[in-house]
Amino acid sequence: MLKREIHYFLTAVMFYSQIRVPSWVDHSPEYLNKSRKYFPAVGWLIGGIAVLTIFLLQLFLPLTVAILLSIAATVYATGAFHEDGFADSCDAFGGGWTVEQILTIMKDSRIGAFGTIGIILLLGLKWIALVEIGNFNLSLLLVTYLNAHVSSRFIASTFIQSHEYVQDIDKSKSKPITSQRLSLKEMVYSAFFMLTALLLFQPLFWYVLAFPIAYFAKLYLGYYFNKRIGGYTGDCLGATQQLSEVVFYLAVLALTKLVG
């Protein structure tokens, strides 16, 4: 059983990042579906890379530069997997009017004006928010950075539990992930990785409020996607992860102003 769980975890690492895994880890649909419960655990891995990058670089470089390079490190580690989904969503919902137009634009590998502007604003907002949190307290920055990566991936995963996939699922590379929901037990197991990260906020537990605020962003996106296309696509999941991550940073930043 332990070997199977390790296989699930490594499958998640392989699918959601560019980090190398052993050659015996394959693209089995069964393992790919079950690997979703380790999506927040991948957040620990990517968030850990981000935190370690900042911690080391800020010893030699200005914090602003260290944060920017840490963002670059996470983009490289994931192969811009989620950023690409966000950009495609900006292009599709910005330029498409009908469901067919929106889905067609999403399938286009080229990036348009909406996607370009959206990704610039998104990355810029990440950088500014993290810099402001870091200027307030470096330890809070590191804990927030890790938690945002973990929580946003758990939030994106819940989208599959609560909404319907709208593209031709038999032609989608996300089919093994979207075609079957996880059990309640598996989702509780997945939530464990998110909850353990939130514990790092102690003794300043009021910053945990950033999670429900970020989750509210997912609720709005769920409403918006349902209204426009009747459900979600793989790109919508990427957009949800990115936007809930940014909202998490903004929530912590707002809390520093409100409670210190």
N, C-alpha and C positions, 0 to 999 in steps of 0.2 A: 504493500500500500504506500509506503514512504517513497519507494522508487517511482510509483505512478504520479504521486504529488510533485515530486521533483521534475518529472517529465512535463507535467502541466505548467509548472512555474517557468521552466526553460522555454517552453513553447510560447508563453506570454512574452518573455524577454525577446525571443526571436521575432515575433510578429509585431510588437509595439516599439522596437528599438533596432539599432544597428549593432548592438553589442553581440559579439560572437558567442555562440553556444556550441556544445559538442556536436559532431557530425551525425550522431545517432538520433538527434532531435529532428523529427520530420514535420510535414504539414498535414498530419492526419486530422480530418474534420472533427473526429471525436475529441482529440486532445486540444484542438484549437477552440472548440466550444467550451470545454471545461476550464481552459486556461484563463477565461475571463475573470474568474474569481480571484486571480492573482494580478489583475490590472492595478489595484492600489499598491501591491508589492513592487510592481515595476516603478510606481511613483516613488517608493522609497529609494530605489536604485538611481533613477534619474535625478530625484531631489538630492540624494546624497552626493552625486557628481556636482550638482550646482553649489551645494553648501561647501564641499571640500575645495572647489575652485575659488570661491570667494574668500574662504578662510585663509588659504595659502597666498593668494595674489594680493590681498589687502595688506599683507606684511611688507610688500615691496612697492605696491602701486597705489594710487588714489582709489578710494572705495568706488567712485563712479566708474572707473575703468575696470576694476575687478568685477563689478556687477555686470557690466556689458559683456565682458569675456565669459562670464558664467552663463549668461543667456545664450551666447554663441555655442558654448559647450553642450548645453541641453538640446539645442537645435541639431547639432551634429550627432549627438548620441541617439536621437530619435529619428534622424533622417528627415527632419521637418514634417514628420508624419501627421501631426495634429495641426500644425500651422498651414499645411497644404489644404487640409479639409476646411479650415476656417476661410482661407482665401477663396477656395472654390465656392463656398457658401455665400460669401460676399458677392462674387460675380453672379451667381445663379439668382439669388433673391433680389439683388440690385438691378439686374438686367432682364430678368424673366418676368413675364406677366401671367402666363398660364402654367399649369402643372407640367405640361409637356416641355415648354420652353425652359423652365427651371431645371428639370431633370436632364435635358439635353446639354445645357450649359455646364452643369456639374460634371458631366462625362468628358468635357473638353479639357485636355491637359494644359492648354495655354492659360495664362493668367491675364485678366483684363484690368480695366481702370478701377473697378470696385474692389477687386481682390488686392491690387497693388496698394491702393490708398488704405484699405482695411488693415493689411498686415503691417504697414508702416505705423499706423496709429496704434495698433495692438502692441507691437514690440516697444514703441516709444512709451506707451502708458505703463507697460511692465517695468521698464527701466526707471522711469521717474518715480513710480510708486515704491520700488525697492530701494532706490537711493534715499528717499525721504524716510522710510522705515529704518534704514541703516544709520542715517544721521541721528535718529532718535535713540536707537539702541542696537548695537551690532548683534547681541545674542538674540534679541527679538527678530531681527532680520533673518538669521539662520534658521530659527525654529519656524518662522512664517514661510520661508522659502520651501522647506521640506514639506510642511503641511499642505501648502497650496498644490504641490505636485501630487501628493497622495490623495487628498480630498477631491480634487478636480477629476481624477481618473475614476474614483469611486462614483462620483456624481454622473459622469458620462456613462458608466456601466449601468446605472439604474434606468437610464433612458431606454435601454433594450427591454427592461422588465415592464415598463409602463406604457410604451408606445409601439406602434406598428411600423414595420419596414415597408417602404412604398415602391422601391425599384423592383425590376425583374430579378427576384432573389436567386433564380437559377443561373444567372449570368454574373452575379456579384461576387467579388473576391471576399466579401464579408459574410457570405452565406453561412459558413459554419458557426459564426458568432451570433448572427441575427436570427437564424432559423429555429433556435430553441432557447427558451429562457432557463435560467438557473433556478434551482429549488430554493426555498426559503432558507434552508440550512446552509446552502452554499453561499447565499448572499450575506447571511450573518457571519460566516467565516471570512468573506471578503471584507466586511465592515470592520472586522477585528484589526486589520492592518491600518485602517483609517483612524480608529479610536485610539490605538496605541500611539500614533503620531500626535494626536490632539493632546495626549497626556503630557507631552513635552512643554506645553504652555504653562504648567504649574510652576509657581504658585499664582500666576496671573491668569486665572481661568476665564476671565471675562473675554479674552481674545478667542476663546472657543466659539463665541458668537459669530465669528467669521464664516464658520461652516454653514449654519442655516441660512445666512445671508447669501452665500455662494449657491446654495441649493435653490434658493428662490429664483436665481437667474436661470437655472435649469427649468423650473416650472414655467417661467415666462417663455423660454425658448420652445418648450413643449407645446404651449398654446400657439405660439407664432408658427411653428413648423406645421402643426395640425391644420391651422387656418389656411396656410398657403399651399401645402402639398398633401395633407391628410396623414402625415406621419413623419418619419425621419429616413435619412440615408446615412451611409458611412461618413460622408463629408459633414453632415449635421452633427454626428458624434464628435468629430474633430473640433468643430466650432464650439460645441458645448464644453469640451474639456478646456479649450483655450479661454473662453469667456468666463467660465466659473473660476479658473485659476486667477485671472485678472481681478475679478470681483472679490476674491478672497484677499488679495493684496490691498485693494481699496478699502475693504471692510476693516482690516487690521489698522490701516493708516487712519481711518476715521475714528477708530476706537482709541488710538493714541492721542487724538485731539480731545476726545470726550472724557476719557478716564485717566489718561497718562500712563 
